[in-house]
Amino acid sequence: MDGEDPVDVDPQELQETLQTYRKLADDFANHDTILKDKTVLSYIAYVLEVPDVDVVALALDILEIFVKNVDNYIHVTSTFGVRESLEAIINKYNLSEPKLANRAQYIKDDIERMKPPIYNLRSRCRRVIEPKKLKTHVIVLHVQGLLPVRY
């Protein structure tokens, strides 16, 4: 990912890395630890640009696993490039690989439908969570000599 064009990367290397991510992602308990490092989702978004269909399918598998876990809401929605890469897949493979494009559309729709965990509670309690009140301090500094002198 060091400025390399995704087209120039060996698909076999990508497959190996993605297989490792897939094994880690299969256990939902690992998700928070994995996704705290923003590079994982950024890497998956990057890999979605590779022209190898197998690599793209594997990256979609991993992304789908992360999206299924509602606790990943913040990580998935705040990582730049995930939705954009999915949109690119939808447009790129719409005619040549419609199953891949439909799958990307499905994952993108799931991301857009995701709700933060606080709103996804099953109980119907009407408790209002009040925002924290932040204290604001204003400091005004007067530096002599900065303003023009009036005569």
Order of alpha helices (4+ residues) and beta strands (2+ residues): alpha-alpha-alpha-alpha-alpha-alpha-alpha
